[in-house]
Amino acid sequence: MTRLLILALLGLSACGPISPQRAADRCEERARAAVNPVREIGVGVNSDRGVIANGEIVLTSDFLQGRDPQVVYEQCVLQLTGQGPVRPLVLRR
């Protein structure tokens, strides 16, 4: 019984709030995705198949709805930490 209680508490501790700094980092990415689609391109060489290329374009619901990236950022940080942002939004590339 004690072992089960300890495992349950460890599982719940992993669901706790994240640091404000880490939340700001994650939410900046989400706000950036609200401005432009996220694009990724990969190229590699494999000894079995030769040259391999792939690409991906991600359209977030925030982008499709035309949401203000500042609002996306603020709401995201509030949701993750329960408090306002610790730094202003910087949309850098």
C-alpha positions in Angstrom: 0.0 0.0 0.0 2.8 2.4 0.9 4.6 1.6 -2.4 1.4 2.5 -4.4 1.0 5.8 -2.5 4.6 6.7 -3.3 4.2 5.9 -7.0 1.0 8.0 -7.1 2.7 10.9 -5.5 5.7 10.7 -7.9 3.3 10.6 -10.8 1.4 13.7 -9.6 4.6 15.6 -9.0 5.5 15.3 -12.7 2.2 17.1 -13.5 3.1 20.2 -11.5 3.6 23.7 -12.9 6.8 24.4 -14.9 9.2 27.3 -14.2 8.1 30.7 -15.6 11.3 30.9 -17.7 10.6 27.5 -19.4 6.9 28.5 -19.9 8.0 31.7 -21.6 10.3 29.7 -24.0 7.5 27.2 -24.9 4.9 30.0 -25.3 7.2 32.1 -27.5 7.3 29.1 -29.9 3.5 28.8 -29.8 3.2 32.6 -30.4 5.7 32.4 -33.3 3.6 29.6 -34.9 0.5 31.9 -34.6 2.3 34.3 -37.0 3.6 32.0 -39.6 3.3 28.3 -40.5 6.1 26.1 -39.0 8.3 24.7 -41.8 10.9 22.0 -41.5 13.0 20.5 -44.3 15.4 17.5 -43.8 17.9 16.0 -46.2 20.1 13.0 -45.4 22.1 10.1 -46.9 21.5 6.5 -46.0 23.7 3.6 -47.2 20.6 1.5 -47.9 18.3 3.9 -49.7 20.7 6.7 -50.8 19.5 10.3 -50.5 16.5 10.9 -48.3 14.5 14.1 -48.2 11.5 15.1 -46.2 9.5 18.2 -45.4 6.8 19.3 -43.1 4.5 22.3 -42.8 2.5 22.8 -39.6 -0.5 25.1 -39.5 -1.6 25.8 -35.9 -5.2 26.6 -35.0 -3.9 30.0 -33.7 -2.5 30.8 -37.2 -5.7 29.7 -39.0 -7.9 31.7 -36.6 -5.6 34.8 -37.1 -5.0 35.1 -33.3 -2.8 37.9 -32.0 0.6 36.3 -31.0 0.8 38.5 -27.9 -2.5 37.2 -26.7 -1.5 33.6 -27.5 1.7 34.1 -25.5 0.1 35.7 -22.5 -2.7 33.1 -22.3 -0.2 30.2 -22.7 2.1 31.4 -19.9 -1.0 31.9 -17.6 -2.2 28.4 -18.4 1.2 26.8 -17.7 2.2 28.7 -14.6 -0.9 30.3 -13.2 0.8 33.8 -13.4 1.6 36.4 -16.0 4.7 36.3 -18.2 8.1 37.1 -16.6 9.4 38.7 -19.8 7.9 40.3 -22.9 7.3 38.4 -26.0 10.1 38.5 -28.6 9.2 37.1 -32.0 12.8 36.5 -33.3 13.8 34.0 -35.9 
